[in-house]
């Protein structure tokens, strides 16, 4: 049975379940940041997914990327599956700008984090959901 890793559950909010993944929003207002978690139990590596699920994951990464690009017009999108801290397979999709506080370095481990105000996070999640429907 699929269960979201406790760290991801603590740091994110569900935007929408996709066909394969749970689309989550990272609670860090510094960057528009989505995380895709394949809803498959005990998957820690990309190659642990079936070929069909891997193909679907790529499509869902493209969907999340297009969503962030359309909403935020970033200079670059960072897409990565690292998993050194959270072993559950998850893919980060982060909208980056040349003037962001970590540029050009990665956001992971930067120590830069500012949670959203609850109302702002709720508003963002609604906008992301609306963007998925269009």
C-alpha positions as CSV (number, residue, x, y, z in Angstrom):
1,X,0.0,0.0,0.0
2,X,1.3,3.4,-1.0
3,X,2.1,5.8,1.9
4,X,3.7,9.2,1.5
5,X,7.1,9.6,3.3
6,X,6.7,11.5,6.6
7,X,9.2,14.2,5.5
8,X,7.3,14.8,2.3
9,X,4.0,14.9,4.1
10,X,5.4,17.5,6.5
11,X,7.0,19.8,3.9
12,X,4.3,19.7,1.2
13,X,0.7,20.1,0.4
14,X,-1.3,17.9,-2.1
15,X,-2.1,19.8,-5.3
16,X,-3.7,17.0,-7.2
17,X,-3.4,13.2,-7.7
18,X,-2.4,12.5,-11.3
19,X,-2.6,9.1,-13.0
20,X,0.7,7.9,-11.5
21,X,1.9,10.5,-9.1
22,X,0.7,12.6,-6.2
23,X,1.5,16.2,-7.3
24,X,2.7,18.1,-4.2
25,X,3.6,21.7,-3.6
26,X,6.6,22.4,-1.5
27,X,5.9,24.8,1.3
28,X,8.7,27.2,0.4
29,X,7.6,30.5,-1.1
30,X,11.1,31.3,-2.3
31,X,10.6,29.1,-5.4
32,X,7.6,27.7,-7.2
33,X,8.3,24.1,-6.5
34,X,6.4,20.9,-7.3
35,X,7.2,17.4,-6.2
36,X,5.9,14.3,-8.0
37,X,5.7,11.1,-6.0
38,X,4.7,7.9,-7.9
39,X,1.9,6.3,-5.9
40,X,3.6,3.0,-5.8
41,X,4.7,1.3,-2.6
42,X,8.4,0.8,-1.7
43,X,9.8,2.4,-4.8
44,X,13.1,4.2,-4.2
45,X,14.6,4.3,-7.7
46,X,13.4,5.2,-11.2
47,X,14.3,1.8,-12.6
48,X,12.1,0.1,-9.9
49,X,9.1,1.4,-11.8
50,X,7.6,-0.6,-14.6
51,X,8.3,0.6,-18.2
52,X,4.8,1.9,-18.5
53,X,5.1,3.8,-15.2
54,X,8.4,5.2,-16.2
55,X,6.9,6.5,-19.4
56,X,3.9,7.9,-17.5
57,X,6.3,9.6,-15.0
58,X,8.0,11.4,-17.8
59,X,4.7,12.7,-19.1
60,X,3.7,13.9,-15.6
61,X,7.1,15.6,-15.2
62,X,6.4,17.4,-18.6
63,X,2.9,18.3,-17.3
64,X,4.3,19.8,-14.1
65,X,7.0,21.6,-16.0
66,X,4.6,23.1,-18.4
67,X,2.3,24.2,-15.5
68,X,5.2,26.0,-13.7
69,X,6.5,27.5,-16.9
70,X,3.1,28.9,-17.9
71,X,2.3,30.3,-14.4
72,X,5.7,31.7,-13.4
73,X,7.7,32.2,-16.6
74,X,11.0,31.0,-15.1
75,X,14.4,31.4,-16.6
76,X,15.1,27.7,-16.1
77,X,13.3,24.6,-14.7
78,X,15.3,22.3,-12.5
79,X,14.1,18.7,-12.6
80,X,15.7,16.1,-10.3
81,X,15.2,12.9,-8.5
82,X,17.8,12.9,-5.7
83,X,16.5,11.0,-2.7
84,X,19.5,11.2,-0.4
85,X,17.3,12.4,2.5
86,X,14.0,11.0,1.5
87,X,14.5,7.5,0.0
88,X,10.9,7.3,-1.5
89,X,11.1,8.0,-5.2
90,X,10.1,11.6,-5.9
91,X,10.9,14.2,-8.6
92,X,11.4,17.9,-7.9
93,X,10.3,20.4,-10.5
94,X,11.5,23.8,-9.5
95,X,11.0,27.1,-11.4
96,X,14.2,29.1,-11.2
97,X,15.0,32.7,-11.9
98,X,18.4,34.3,-12.4
99,X,17.7,36.7,-9.6
100,X,16.6,34.0,-7.1
101,X,18.7,33.7,-3.9
102,X,20.4,30.5,-4.7
103,X,21.1,31.1,-8.4
104,X,23.0,29.5,-10.1
105,X,23.4,26.8,-7.4
106,X,20.8,24.1,-6.7
107,X,18.0,24.9,-4.3
108,X,18.5,21.5,-2.5
109,X,20.5,22.0,0.7
110,X,20.8,25.8,0.2
111,X,19.3,26.4,3.6
112,X,17.0,29.0,2.0
113,X,13.4,28.3,3.1
114,X,10.4,30.5,3.8
115,X,7.1,28.8,4.4
116,X,4.0,30.4,2.8
117,X,1.4,32.1,4.9
118,X,-1.4,29.6,5.1
119,X,-3.8,31.7,3.0
120,X,-1.1,32.2,0.4
121,X,-0.4,28.5,0.2
122,X,-4.1,27.7,-0.2
123,X,-4.4,30.3,-3.0
124,X,-1.3,28.9,-4.8
125,X,-2.7,25.4,-4.6
126,X,-6.0,26.5,-6.1
127,X,-4.2,28.3,-8.9
128,X,-2.1,25.2,-9.6
129,X,-5.3,23.0,-9.7
130,X,-6.9,25.5,-12.0
131,X,-3.9,25.4,-14.2
132,X,-4.0,21.7,-14.5
133,X,-7.6,21.8,-15.7
134,X,-6.9,24.1,-18.6
